[in-house]
């Protein structure tokens, strides 16, 4: 009755689990909708525990996810892992984009007839003198120098695309999620922001309105 409301409290879904739900008759309106919940050790009726499920799952999967739907962190995890892997790969590639070497006669060393320490000393000498301030010395008859360089022009695009993909599960524009503004002349995020506000408005109507209407009427 009026005046009997004691408390309005937000409870994290991790502390709740369904106690009673109809899993027998699909024709009833409460099919796979819990009518009673356990809030830790306390039983609470569904009318006293209003659930907000932003990403509902099919009925078959609801019990496995505790009737709470798919979490955003689960959707984001593979995209974040790919982003971290891409960042590490780009950093490793930048550190090793140039490979230098010496073509020399290694037949005796590979056959075991020569001490390998001489080859190691040759490699150490090469590494010690190979920078721009050093002097590269090669044997005129038996050695030749080569260098392979990996092009780095596409790396910024690959890294940027991996970062953009992280915004896909949440539908949040990149300028809102990371603060990165679009590059280029006359580039603008106005269209993305308008789509984002439309998405937020739709979420407010579909996800929050039913429960908020009940709460506001009670208040």
C-alpha beads as a LAMMPS data file, in Angstrom:
LAMMPS data file: protein, C-alpha beads

219 atoms
218 bonds

1 atom types
1 bond types

-500.0 500.0 xlo xhi
-500.0 500.0 ylo yhi
-500.0 500.0 zlo zhi

Masses

1 110.0

Atoms # bond

1 1 1 0.000 0.000 0.000
2 1 1 0.963 3.656 -0.167
3 1 1 3.845 4.522 2.120
4 1 1 5.005 0.924 2.565
5 1 1 7.998 1.175 0.180
6 1 1 11.160 0.626 2.238
7 1 1 14.051 0.731 -0.197
8 1 1 14.987 0.997 -3.839
9 1 1 18.328 -0.724 -4.412
10 1 1 20.435 -1.685 -7.446
11 1 1 21.688 -5.280 -7.222
12 1 1 24.381 -6.710 -9.474
13 1 1 23.242 -9.787 -11.444
14 1 1 26.134 -11.846 -10.074
15 1 1 24.329 -12.041 -6.702
16 1 1 21.101 -13.427 -8.182
17 1 1 20.077 -16.792 -9.601
18 1 1 16.612 -18.021 -10.659
19 1 1 14.709 -20.172 -8.165
20 1 1 11.502 -20.989 -10.070
21 1 1 10.811 -20.725 -13.802
22 1 1 8.510 -22.459 -16.261
23 1 1 10.455 -24.777 -18.586
24 1 1 7.550 -27.100 -19.456
25 1 1 4.766 -25.197 -21.237
26 1 1 5.901 -22.792 -24.001
27 1 1 2.364 -21.474 -24.440
28 1 1 2.367 -19.693 -21.091
29 1 1 3.621 -16.093 -20.837
30 1 1 6.112 -17.001 -18.081
31 1 1 7.960 -19.578 -20.217
32 1 1 11.656 -19.302 -19.315
33 1 1 10.906 -16.202 -17.236
34 1 1 11.803 -16.661 -13.541
35 1 1 8.970 -15.943 -11.126
36 1 1 11.204 -16.257 -8.053
37 1 1 14.882 -15.449 -7.542
38 1 1 17.563 -16.273 -5.032
39 1 1 19.460 -13.143 -3.995
40 1 1 22.341 -14.906 -2.281
41 1 1 20.399 -16.877 0.392
42 1 1 17.236 -14.772 0.251
43 1 1 14.233 -15.629 -1.938
44 1 1 12.800 -12.642 -3.807
45 1 1 9.705 -12.526 -6.002
46 1 1 10.214 -11.403 -9.609
47 1 1 7.913 -8.418 -9.045
48 1 1 10.421 -7.163 -6.441
49 1 1 13.500 -7.791 -8.559
50 1 1 13.261 -6.001 -11.891
51 1 1 15.807 -7.332 -14.392
52 1 1 17.504 -5.257 -17.067
53 1 1 18.763 -7.537 -19.856
54 1 1 20.288 -5.535 -22.690
55 1 1 21.478 -8.523 -24.764
56 1 1 18.959 -11.370 -24.327
57 1 1 19.779 -14.887 -25.456
58 1 1 17.658 -17.717 -26.900
59 1 1 15.679 -19.706 -24.326
60 1 1 18.002 -22.704 -24.672
61 1 1 21.007 -20.623 -23.520
62 1 1 19.343 -18.560 -20.794
63 1 1 20.006 -21.005 -17.897
64 1 1 23.707 -21.237 -18.848
65 1 1 23.988 -17.450 -18.532
66 1 1 21.935 -17.261 -15.325
67 1 1 19.078 -15.547 -17.239
68 1 1 21.187 -12.374 -17.405
69 1 1 21.933 -12.295 -21.119
70 1 1 25.275 -11.875 -22.850
71 1 1 27.658 -9.489 -21.108
72 1 1 29.440 -6.757 -23.028
73 1 1 32.795 -7.885 -21.636
74 1 1 32.328 -11.311 -23.269
75 1 1 31.531 -9.684 -26.610
76 1 1 34.501 -7.330 -26.338
77 1 1 37.061 -9.955 -25.275
78 1 1 37.982 -11.399 -28.721
79 1 1 38.247 -7.913 -30.255
80 1 1 40.498 -6.694 -27.440
81 1 1 42.673 -9.816 -27.719
82 1 1 43.071 -9.251 -31.464
83 1 1 43.929 -5.598 -30.839
84 1 1 46.607 -6.508 -28.279
85 1 1 48.006 -9.177 -30.599
86 1 1 48.110 -6.682 -33.477
87 1 1 49.900 -4.078 -31.340
88 1 1 52.504 -6.645 -30.249
89 1 1 53.001 -7.850 -33.829
90 1 1 53.424 -4.304 -35.135
91 1 1 55.962 -3.501 -32.427
92 1 1 57.913 -6.675 -33.160
93 1 1 57.850 -5.953 -36.882
94 1 1 59.091 -2.395 -36.351
95 1 1 61.936 -3.712 -34.199
96 1 1 62.907 -6.283 -36.845
97 1 1 61.856 -4.665 -40.108
98 1 1 65.416 -4.865 -41.501
99 1 1 67.365 -8.135 -41.752
100 1 1 71.049 -8.029 -42.641
101 1 1 73.385 -10.937 -43.310
102 1 1 76.603 -12.179 -44.846
103 1 1 76.792 -14.919 -47.433
104 1 1 79.910 -16.874 -46.553
105 1 1 81.332 -20.367 -46.851
106 1 1 79.955 -22.455 -43.962
107 1 1 80.436 -25.941 -45.413
108 1 1 83.291 -26.883 -43.123
109 1 1 81.471 -25.594 -40.053
110 1 1 78.219 -27.433 -40.844
111 1 1 80.094 -30.694 -41.478
112 1 1 81.759 -30.453 -38.079
113 1 1 85.279 -30.162 -39.407
114 1 1 85.814 -26.625 -38.124
115 1 1 85.352 -24.977 -34.762
116 1 1 82.148 -22.932 -34.792
117 1 1 83.733 -20.238 -32.653
118 1 1 85.245 -18.640 -35.759
119 1 1 81.762 -18.141 -37.263
120 1 1 80.519 -16.706 -33.961
121 1 1 83.443 -14.290 -33.857
122 1 1 82.706 -13.259 -37.472
123 1 1 79.069 -12.565 -36.559
124 1 1 80.126 -10.578 -33.474
125 1 1 82.499 -8.499 -35.570
126 1 1 79.747 -7.837 -38.096
127 1 1 77.262 -6.733 -35.391
128 1 1 79.866 -4.527 -33.744
129 1 1 80.681 -2.597 -36.950
130 1 1 77.408 -2.681 -38.918
131 1 1 75.870 0.607 -37.735
132 1 1 76.183 3.858 -39.674
133 1 1 79.311 4.895 -37.770
134 1 1 81.059 1.553 -38.305
135 1 1 83.043 0.102 -41.166
136 1 1 81.658 -3.001 -42.857
137 1 1 84.525 -5.328 -43.801
138 1 1 83.938 -8.295 -46.116
139 1 1 86.196 -10.912 -47.624
140 1 1 86.558 -10.045 -51.299
141 1 1 86.504 -13.642 -52.525
142 1 1 84.174 -15.625 -50.225
143 1 1 81.683 -13.188 -48.631
144 1 1 78.808 -11.070 -49.828
145 1 1 76.421 -8.748 -47.982
146 1 1 72.604 -8.747 -48.268
147 1 1 69.757 -6.888 -46.584
148 1 1 65.971 -7.441 -46.611
149 1 1 63.633 -4.623 -45.555
150 1 1 59.962 -5.144 -44.689
151 1 1 57.683 -2.316 -45.909
152 1 1 56.004 -0.507 -43.009
153 1 1 53.532 1.621 -45.004
154 1 1 50.469 -0.560 -44.245
155 1 1 51.085 -0.985 -40.498
156 1 1 49.199 2.157 -39.347
157 1 1 46.114 1.079 -41.320
158 1 1 46.198 -2.458 -39.884
159 1 1 46.569 -1.182 -36.335
160 1 1 43.836 1.430 -36.807
161 1 1 41.414 -1.158 -38.217
162 1 1 42.012 -3.474 -35.258
163 1 1 41.245 -0.575 -32.934
164 1 1 38.097 0.354 -34.862
165 1 1 36.793 -3.213 -34.601
166 1 1 36.769 -2.905 -30.797
167 1 1 33.960 -0.373 -31.117
168 1 1 31.718 -2.790 -33.041
169 1 1 30.193 -4.857 -30.163
170 1 1 29.271 -1.783 -28.099
171 1 1 28.166 0.365 -31.072
172 1 1 30.117 3.233 -29.473
173 1 1 31.801 5.579 -31.986
174 1 1 35.590 5.553 -31.885
175 1 1 35.696 9.218 -30.890
176 1 1 33.603 8.382 -27.807
177 1 1 35.302 5.078 -26.966
178 1 1 38.953 6.051 -27.409
179 1 1 38.964 9.805 -28.037
180 1 1 40.503 9.272 -31.489
181 1 1 39.162 11.832 -33.963
182 1 1 38.904 11.054 -37.696
183 1 1 41.874 12.139 -39.780
184 1 1 41.789 13.943 -43.093
185 1 1 40.472 17.200 -44.513
186 1 1 36.855 17.977 -43.547
187 1 1 36.660 14.698 -41.589
188 1 1 33.838 14.700 -39.055
189 1 1 32.237 12.295 -36.576
190 1 1 28.848 14.029 -36.721
191 1 1 27.161 11.171 -38.568
192 1 1 28.562 8.513 -36.211
193 1 1 27.473 10.535 -33.175
194 1 1 23.930 10.876 -34.546
195 1 1 23.730 7.102 -35.081
196 1 1 25.084 6.595 -31.539
197 1 1 22.446 8.876 -29.998
198 1 1 19.726 7.074 -31.963
199 1 1 21.047 3.753 -30.626
200 1 1 21.065 5.064 -27.050
201 1 1 17.516 6.353 -27.435
202 1 1 16.348 2.984 -28.747
203 1 1 18.081 1.201 -25.836
204 1 1 16.376 3.505 -23.359
205 1 1 12.974 2.705 -24.842
206 1 1 13.431 -1.051 -25.241
207 1 1 15.528 -1.887 -22.192
208 1 1 14.723 0.661 -19.485
209 1 1 11.204 1.915 -20.143
210 1 1 9.196 -1.120 -18.878
211 1 1 10.967 -1.314 -15.502
212 1 1 11.357 2.453 -15.153
213 1 1 7.622 2.856 -15.728
214 1 1 6.922 0.463 -12.820
215 1 1 9.448 2.199 -10.547
216 1 1 8.136 5.667 -11.319
217 1 1 4.545 4.590 -10.654
218 1 1 5.598 3.131 -7.297
219 1 1 7.572 6.248 -6.378

Bonds

1 1 1 2
2 1 2 3
3 1 3 4
4 1 4 5
5 1 5 6
6 1 6 7
7 1 7 8
8 1 8 9
9 1 9 10
10 1 10 11
11 1 11 12
12 1 12 13
13 1 13 14
14 1 14 15
15 1 15 16
16 1 16 17
17 1 17 18
18 1 18 19
19 1 19 20
20 1 20 21
21 1 21 22
22 1 22 23
23 1 23 24
24 1 24 25
25 1 25 26
26 1 26 27
27 1 27 28
28 1 28 29
29 1 29 30
30 1 30 31
31 1 31 32
32 1 32 33
33 1 33 34
34 1 34 35
35 1 35 36
36 1 36 37
37 1 37 38
38 1 38 39
39 1 39 40
40 1 40 41
41 1 41 42
42 1 42 43
43 1 43 44
44 1 44 45
45 1 45 46
46 1 46 47
47 1 47 48
48 1 48 49
49 1 49 50
50 1 50 51
51 1 51 52
52 1 52 53
53 1 53 54
54 1 54 55
55 1 55 56
56 1 56 57
57 1 57 58
58 1 58 59
59 1 59 60
60 1 60 61
61 1 61 62
62 1 62 63
63 1 63 64
64 1 64 65
65 1 65 66
66 1 66 67
67 1 67 68
68 1 68 69
69 1 69 70
70 1 70 71
71 1 71 72
72 1 72 73
73 1 73 74
74 1 74 75
75 1 75 76
76 1 76 77
77 1 77 78
78 1 78 79
79 1 79 80
80 1 80 81
81 1 81 82
82 1 82 83
83 1 83 84
84 1 84 85
85 1 85 86
86 1 86 87
87 1 87 88
88 1 88 89
89 1 89 90
90 1 90 91
91 1 91 92
92 1 92 93
93 1 93 94
94 1 94 95
95 1 95 96
96 1 96 97
97 1 97 98
98 1 98 99
99 1 99 100
100 1 100 101
101 1 101 102
102 1 102 103
103 1 103 104
104 1 104 105
105 1 105 106
106 1 106 107
107 1 107 108
108 1 108 109
109 1 109 110
110 1 110 111
111 1 111 112
112 1 112 113
113 1 113 114
114 1 114 115
115 1 115 116
116 1 116 117
117 1 117 118
118 1 118 119
119 1 119 120
120 1 120 121
121 1 121 122
122 1 122 123
123 1 123 124
124 1 124 125
125 1 125 126
126 1 126 127
127 1 127 128
128 1 128 129
129 1 129 130
130 1 130 131
131 1 131 132
132 1 132 133
133 1 133 134
134 1 134 135
135 1 135 136
136 1 136 137
137 1 137 138
138 1 138 139
139 1 139 140
140 1 140 141
141 1 141 142
142 1 142 143
143 1 143 144
144 1 144 145
145 1 145 146
146 1 146 147
147 1 147 148
148 1 148 149
149 1 149 150
150 1 150 151
151 1 151 152
152 1 152 153
153 1 153 154
154 1 154 155
155 1 155 156
156 1 156 157
157 1 157 158
158 1 158 159
159 1 159 160
160 1 160 161
161 1 161 162
162 1 162 163
163 1 163 164
164 1 164 165
165 1 165 166
166 1 166 167
167 1 167 168
168 1 168 169
169 1 169 170
170 1 170 171
171 1 171 172
172 1 172 173
173 1 173 174
174 1 174 175
175 1 175 176
176 1 176 177
177 1 177 178
178 1 178 179
179 1 179 180
180 1 180 181
181 1 181 182
182 1 182 183
183 1 183 184
184 1 184 185
185 1 185 186
186 1 186 187
187 1 187 188
188 1 188 189
189 1 189 190
190 1 190 191
191 1 191 192
192 1 192 193
193 1 193 194
194 1 194 195
195 1 195 196
196 1 196 197
197 1 197 198
198 1 198 199
199 1 199 200
200 1 200 201
201 1 201 202
202 1 202 203
203 1 203 204
204 1 204 205
205 1 205 206
206 1 206 207
207 1 207 208
208 1 208 209
209 1 209 210
210 1 210 211
211 1 211 212
212 1 212 213
213 1 213 214
214 1 214 215
215 1 215 216
216 1 216 217
217 1 217 218
218 1 218 219
